Amino acid sequence: MRLLSIIVLPLGALTLLPAADPPKPALAPTPVTWNTSGKVLGEVCAGLSEQSKIPISVAPAAIKTQCPVTFDKTPFWTALQLTADKTRTRIALSEGGRKVELVPRGASQEVAVTNGAFRVVAQQVVGRSLLELGATFHEVSLLVHWEPRVRVYRIDAAPRISKVTDPTGAKITAEDGAGKTLPTNSTSEMKVRLNGLTRKTEQITALTGEFTVTAADRLLAFAFDVPDGKLPDAQKQDGVSAVLKRVQKKGDSWEIAVEVNYPAGQPTFQSFEGEWWLRDNRLLLRSPDGKAVVLDDYEIPAPDRATPLVVIHRYKEDPKNGFSAPTTKGWKLVYETPAPLVELKVPFELKGILLP
C-alpha cells in the first residue's frame, strides 16, 4: 500500500488553553516506590522495571543477591543506582540506553551521579604527554544517559566545568568545550580536558559542571477514529493541538493530513538541526482486524521554517495487506509528536575519579 501523510506544523503558532493545574517540572524523573523488605535483586529490578517501563535484566550470578532497599517516589536512576551500590553491581546499558542490566561490579570503579531523569558516568581517564611541546594534560571521558521516555534532540558536546579539585590542592583548569550533539539514542559521550594534574594527584576529588539539553518530556499520542464524524477532528494535549484534516485517496495512494500547532516560544534550531527534531513525528494506522503499520519515514519538500512545515509519508496501496481503504468504521489513526520542547541546564558533580 502507498500512503501519503502530510503533516503541517506552523511553528510559533499560539494556542490559547483554558486554565489548568500548574505544569510539572520540566523533564521530571519517573518516580518509583519499593517498600517490600527481604527481597532479592531480581525481584527488586522487576518491580522497578514495571513502574518505569524501562527493561531491566540482572546477570544470573547476581539475580539471587539479597537487596534490602526501600524507595518512596524516588527518581528512577537514583533508585537503581542505590540498588546497584547495595548489591555491588554496576549499571550496564545496551540498545542505545533503552535497556539496562545489573552485572557484578567486580574490580570496576563505578563513579556516577544522577540528576532527575539524567545520569552521568565517568568512564575513562587518559593522561597524555606532548613531548614536543613539553605539556601534559588529562582527558576524562563521560557518558551521559537518560530515561528513554525523555526525547533529547540536542545536547552539549562537552560540559562546562566550574570546579576541579584534587587532594594536593593543585590549580586545575578545564578547557572550554564547544558544539552540540544531536543524539539519536538515549546516550551521549562527552570529554573533559584538564590541565594542572600532576603525578602526586591520585584522584580527582570533585569534577563539577553542567550541560545544556533541548528535549521533550515524552511523546504525545493523538488517537483518532477513522472516520469519526466530520473532519477536521481536533485534539489537545499539554498545549499541543493536533487536527486530523483529511483522509483521502489520490490515485493509488492514500493521503492523511494532520496539522499540529505548538505553543509559542519553542527552542530555536539551526537549519541543519531541524530534521532531527522531526525524527519522532510519525503515524500509526490500525485496521479493524488489528493489523498495524507505522509511518515513520518522511521527506520535507520545502524545509523553509518561515512557512508551515510539511512532512510527507508515502506508501503504495496494496489490497492484499488489508490497508486498501482506511475510511470505514473501526479504523484507528495514532499521530505521535514530541511534547513541547524545553531547554535546560543539568548540573552534576562526580567525586573520587581515580587517575592512572
C-alpha positions in Angstrom: 0.0 0.0 0.0 1.2 3.5 -0.7 0.1 6.0 1.9 0.8 9.7 1.8 0.8 11.6 5.1 1.2 15.4 5.1 2.0 16.9 8.5 1.8 20.7 8.7 3.5 22.4 11.7 3.1 26.1 11.8 5.9 26.7 14.3 5.4 29.5 16.8 1.6 29.5 16.5 0.0 30.4 19.8 -2.7 28.0 21.2 -5.0 29.5 23.8 -5.8 27.0 26.5 -8.2 27.1 29.4 -6.9 27.4 33.0 -5.2 24.3 34.1 -3.2 22.9 37.0 0.4 24.1 37.3 2.7 22.2 34.9 5.1 19.5 36.1 8.8 20.4 36.4 10.5 20.2 33.0 11.9 16.7 32.3 10.8 15.4 35.7 12.1 11.9 36.5 9.9 8.9 36.8 9.2 8.2 40.5 9.4 4.6 41.7 8.3 3.0 45.0 9.5 -0.2 46.7 8.6 -0.9 50.3 8.9 -4.7 50.4 11.8 -5.7 52.5 13.8 -9.0 52.3 13.6 -9.3 48.5 16.4 -10.4 46.2 17.9 -8.2 43.4 15.9 -9.9 40.6 12.6 -9.1 42.3 13.5 -5.5 43.1 14.6 -4.9 39.5 11.4 -6.5 38.2 9.4 -4.0 40.3 11.4 -1.0 39.2 11.1 -2.1 35.6 7.4 -2.4 35.8 7.0 1.1 37.2 9.5 2.8 34.9 8.6 0.9 31.7 12.4 0.5 31.2 13.6 -3.1 30.6 16.0 -4.2 33.4 17.7 -7.5 33.5 20.0 -9.0 36.1 23.1 -11.1 35.5 22.5 -14.7 36.6 25.3 -14.5 39.1 23.6 -11.6 40.9 19.9 -12.3 40.5 19.6 -14.0 43.9 21.6 -11.4 45.8 19.8 -10.0 48.9 18.7 -6.5 48.2 17.3 -4.8 51.4 16.2 -1.4 49.8 13.1 0.7 50.1 12.1 3.7 48.0 9.2 6.1 48.2 8.6 8.1 45.0 12.4 8.1 44.4 13.7 9.2 40.9 14.3 6.1 38.8 18.0 6.5 38.2 18.6 7.4 41.9 16.8 4.2 43.0 18.6 2.0 40.5 22.0 3.5 41.5 21.3 2.8 45.2 20.2 -0.7 44.3 23.5 -1.3 42.4 25.6 0.1 45.2 23.8 -2.0 47.8 24.4 -5.2 45.9 27.9 -4.5 44.5 26.7 -4.5 40.9 27.0 -1.9 38.2 24.6 -0.5 35.6 25.3 -1.6 32.1 23.4 -0.2 29.1 22.5 -1.7 25.8 20.5 -0.8 22.7 21.5 2.9 22.9 20.5 3.2 26.6 17.0 1.8 26.1 17.8 -1.4 28.0 19.6 -1.8 31.4 21.4 -4.7 33.0 22.9 -5.0 36.5 26.1 -7.1 36.4 28.6 -7.9 39.2 30.8 -4.9 39.8 34.0 -6.9 40.3 37.1 -4.7 40.1 35.3 -1.9 38.2 35.3 1.6 39.8 31.8 3.0 39.1 31.8 6.7 39.5 28.4 8.1 38.7 25.9 10.7 39.7 22.2 11.1 39.0 20.1 14.2 38.5 16.4 13.8 37.7 15.9 11.9 34.5 19.7 12.0 33.7 22.7 10.0 34.9 26.4 10.9 34.3 29.2 8.3 34.5 33.0 8.8 34.4 34.2 6.0 32.1 37.9 6.6 31.4 40.8 8.9 32.3 43.7 9.2 29.8 46.9 11.0 30.6 48.9 12.5 27.7 52.3 14.0 27.4 53.1 16.1 24.4 56.9 15.8 24.4 57.5 18.3 21.6 55.5 21.0 23.4 56.6 20.0 26.9 52.9 19.9 28.0 50.8 17.3 29.7 47.0 17.0 30.2 44.4 14.5 31.2 41.2 13.7 29.3 38.1 12.4 31.2 35.5 10.6 29.2 31.9 10.9 30.4 28.8 9.1 29.4 25.5 10.9 29.8 22.3 9.0 29.5 18.7 9.5 30.4 15.3 7.8 30.7 14.3 6.6 27.2 10.9 8.3 27.8 12.7 11.6 27.5 13.5 12.6 23.9 16.7 14.6 23.7 17.1 16.4 20.4 20.2 18.5 21.2 22.9 18.3 24.0 26.3 19.9 24.6 29.2 18.0 23.1 31.2 18.9 26.2 30.1 20.1 29.7 31.0 23.4 31.2 33.3 22.7 34.2 33.1 25.1 37.1 35.3 23.3 39.6 38.0 20.6 39.7 39.7 19.6 42.9 42.4 17.0 44.0 43.9 16.1 47.4 47.0 18.2 46.8 45.2 21.5 46.2 46.7 21.9 42.8 45.4 24.6 40.5 43.5 22.6 37.9 41.7 24.1 34.9 39.3 22.6 32.4 39.3 23.7 28.7 36.1 25.0 27.4 34.2 22.8 25.0 32.0 23.9 22.2 29.4 22.5 19.8 26.3 20.5 20.1 25.4 16.8 19.5 22.2 15.6 18.0 21.7 12.2 19.7 19.5 9.5 18.2 19.5 7.2 21.2 19.4 7.7 24.9 23.1 8.3 25.5 25.7 10.9 24.6 29.5 10.8 25.1 31.4 13.9 26.4 35.1 14.6 27.0 36.7 17.0 29.5 40.3 18.1 29.0 42.1 19.0 32.3 45.3 20.9 32.8 47.3 21.0 36.1 47.1 17.5 37.3 50.5 16.1 38.5 52.0 12.7 39.4 51.2 13.4 43.0 47.5 13.5 42.2 46.0 10.1 42.8 42.4 11.1 42.1 40.1 13.9 41.2 38.1 14.5 44.4 35.4 16.6 42.6 34.5 17.4 39.0 31.7 19.8 38.9 29.9 21.2 35.9 26.7 21.3 33.8 25.5 20.7 30.3 22.5 22.0 28.3 19.9 19.8 26.7 17.0 20.6 24.4 14.4 17.9 24.9 10.8 16.8 25.2 9.4 15.2 28.4 7.8 12.4 26.3 6.0 11.7 23.1 2.3 12.7 22.8 -0.1 10.3 21.1 -3.2 11.7 19.5 -5.7 8.8 18.7 -8.4 9.4 16.0 -11.2 7.1 14.9 -11.3 7.0 11.1 -13.8 8.1 10.2 -15.3 9.8 13.2 -17.9 12.2 12.1 -16.9 15.2 10.1 -13.4 16.3 9.6 -11.4 18.2 10.8 -11.1 16.4 14.1 -9.1 18.4 16.7 -7.5 17.3 20.0 -5.2 19.0 22.5 -2.6 17.7 25.0 -0.1 19.7 27.1 -0.6 22.8 25.0 -0.2 21.0 21.7 -3.1 20.7 19.3 -3.4 18.1 16.5 -6.0 18.3 13.9 -6.9 15.4 11.5 -7.6 17.4 8.4 -8.1 14.9 5.7 -8.1 11.1 4.9 -8.3 10.9 1.1 -7.3 8.6 -1.7 -5.3 10.1 -4.6 -4.7 7.7 -7.4 -3.3 4.5 -5.9 -2.1 6.3 -2.7 -3.8 7.4 0.5 -3.3 10.9 1.9 -3.6 11.7 5.6 -3.2 15.3 6.6 -2.5 16.3 10.2 -2.0 19.9 11.3 0.0 20.4 14.5 0.3 23.6 16.5 2.8 24.1 19.3 2.8 26.9 21.9 4.9 29.9 21.2 8.5 30.2 22.5 9.8 26.8 21.4 13.6 26.5 21.3 15.2 27.6 18.0 17.1 25.1 15.9 19.6 25.8 13.1 18.5 24.7 9.6 20.8 21.6 9.8 19.2 20.6 13.1 15.6 20.8 12.2 15.1 17.3 10.8 16.5 15.8 14.0 13.7 17.5 15.9 11.2 16.0 13.5 12.5 12.4 13.9 9.7 11.5 16.3 6.8 12.7 14.2 5.1 9.5 13.0 1.7 8.0 12.2 0.4 4.5 13.1 -2.6 3.2 11.2 -4.5 0.2 12.6 -7.2 -1.7 10.7 -10.4 -3.1 12.3 -8.8 -6.6 12.4 -5.8 -5.3 14.4 -3.2 -5.1 11.7 -1.0 -2.0 12.0 1.7 -0.1 10.1 3.9 2.6 11.4 4.5 5.5 9.0 7.8 6.9 10.3 9.7 7.7 7.1 9.3 11.2 5.8 10.6 13.8 3.5 10.4 17.6 3.7 9.7 19.0 0.2 10.2 22.7 1.3 12.2 22.9 4.5 11.6 26.6 5.0 10.9 27.3 8.7 9.4 30.7 7.9 6.4 28.9 6.3 4.3 25.9 7.5 6.5 22.8 7.6 5.2 19.9 5.5 6.4 16.3 6.1 5.3 13.7 3.6 5.0 9.9 4.1 4.3 7.8 1.1 3.1 4.1 1.0 1.9 2.4 -2.1 -1.6 0.8 -1.8 -1.6 -3.0 -1.8 -5.1 -4.6 -1.2 -3.5 -7.8 -0.1 -2.2 -6.3 3.1 -5.6 -5.2 4.3 -4.9 -1.5 4.3 -6.6 -0.6 1.0 -9.4 1.6 2.4 -8.8 3.2 5.8 -12.1 5.1 5.7 -14.6 2.5 7.1 -15.7 2.1 10.7 -13.2 0.6 13.0 -10.0 2.1 11.7 -7.7 3.9 14.1 -5.0 6.5 13.4 -2.5 7.5 16.1 -0.3 10.5 15.5 2.8 10.8 17.7 4.8 14.0 18.2 7.0 15.4 20.9 5.6 17.2 23.9 6.6 20.9 23.9 10.3 21.3 23.9 12.3 22.7 26.8 15.9 23.8 27.1 17.5 23.5 30.5 20.9 23.1 32.2 21.7 19.8 34.0 24.3 20.2 36.8 26.4 17.3 38.1 29.3 16.6 40.5 31.4 13.5 40.2 33.6 12.5 43.1 36.5 10.2 43.5 37.7 9.7 39.9 41.0 7.7 40.2 43.8 8.6 37.9 46.1 6.2 36.0 
